[in-house]
Amino acid sequence: MTIQHRTVDIEAAAKLWSEGLSAAQIASRFVVSRNVVIGIAYRNRDRFPPRQKRKLALSRRERTRRPAERAPELQPEPEIPATAFDAKRLKHAKPLHELTGRECCWPLNTGGPYQFCAAETTGRYCRNHHARSLPKKNEGKA
């Protein structure tokens, strides 16, 4: 079994490269693989100048979008003010990594290091913080 080597004319390949043909198109003309052409271009950089990167085409949706039409910016969540209960619990607060599964995980402060309530509970929050986590009912409705 003999291995047949095909040769690529570097000058002709460089001319095709400068005309804008891809490595795959040049390879098909010389009946070699694309990687052969890429290897030749890499070893002969003076004859195969780098090409400008192509800009990716905009999607149909981006082409039709008006410039003023942008995604709405996310608003920061409103801060829940601390209560007297939170001030009392701050003495017994713990960092998150020290909480067990039966302790309230309501954050008591807004700056690090964060401290959490740690009151005994059967769920995620103690009774006070569970009530505060629920949306307020409108009392004005009749």
N, C-alpha and C positions, 0 to 999 in steps of 0.2 A: 504494500500500500504506500503510495507516495503522496506527500502533502504538496498541493499546488499553491504557490505563492502568487498573489496578484500584486502588481505594482500600481502605485498611484503617482501620476505626474504632478509633482508639487506645484509647479508653475501654473498648470492648467487648473488645479484645484484652488489655488490662491486667486486666480482670475474669476472663477465661478463664485468664490467666497465674496470677493469685492462687488460682484454683481448682485449680491443679496440672497443667493441660494442657501438653503439650510444644509447642515451637515448630512442629513438623511438624503436630500436631493443630490448632493455631490457624490455620496456613497453609491447611490443607485446608478450613476453614470459610469463609475469605475468598477461596479459589481463587487463592492466590499461592504463591510458593515459600517454603520454610522460611527461607531467607536474608533475605527481606524482613522477616519477623517478627523475626528476630534483630537486624537493623539497626534496626528501630523500637525494640526493647527496649534496645539499646545507646544510642540517642539520647535515650531517655526513661527514664533509670535511676530517676528518682523514682517513676514509675508501675509499673516492672517491677523489684521488689526481687530481689536475688540469692537463689538457692535454696541450701539445704543440699546439700552433695555427698552423694550416696548411697553407702552402704557396699556394696562388692561382695559378692555372695552367696558364701558359702563353698562350696567344691566338695563333692561327696558324700563324698569321702574325708576331707576335713578335718572335716566334720560328725560322722562316725562315729569319728574318732580320739579315743582317751581322752587326757585332759590329761597323764597321766604318761608316755604313749607319745611319746617324742621320738626324733629321729634321734641315733645315737650320736656323741659328740664325737670328733673326730679326735685321736689320740694323736700327739705329736711322734715323729719317727723317732729311734731310738736313735743316739747319737753314736758313731762308730767311733773308738776311741782311737788316738792317734798312736803310731808305733813308732820304733825307732832309725833305720830306713831313712828315714822321713819327716824326721827331724832332720838327717840327712846331706844329703838332697835339698833342704832349705830354702835352702841356699847357692846352688843353681842354679835356684831356682824363678822362674817368670815369671807376670805377670798373664795372664788369659785372652786378651786381645786380641793378645798377642804370640806365642801358641802357633801352631805350624804343624800341618799334618795328620799329621805323623809324630812328634809329641811327646805324652807322657802327660798327660792332662787331669784327674788325680786332685787334688782340693783338699788342700793340706797344712795350712792353718790354718782356724780357725772364725770369725774376725772379719775384717772388711774392713780394708784391701784384701786380697782373696783372692789367694793365691799357689798355683800349680799345679806339679806335679812336673816336667814338661818333659823327662823322660828319653826317649831314642830308643826308638821302638816301631814295630811294624808294624800294630798295631790301635789301639784307643782308649786302653788303659792299658799300662804297662810290665808285665813278668812279675810283679813283686812285687805291684803294685796289682791286676792281673787276678786273681791268686790270692786276694787279700783280698776282692774283689768277689763271689766265688762263695760260695754257702751252704756252711757247714761240714758235713761228713759225720759222722754219729754213729758213733763208733768202738766203742761198747758193743754194737751189734747183732751177732748171730751167726747 
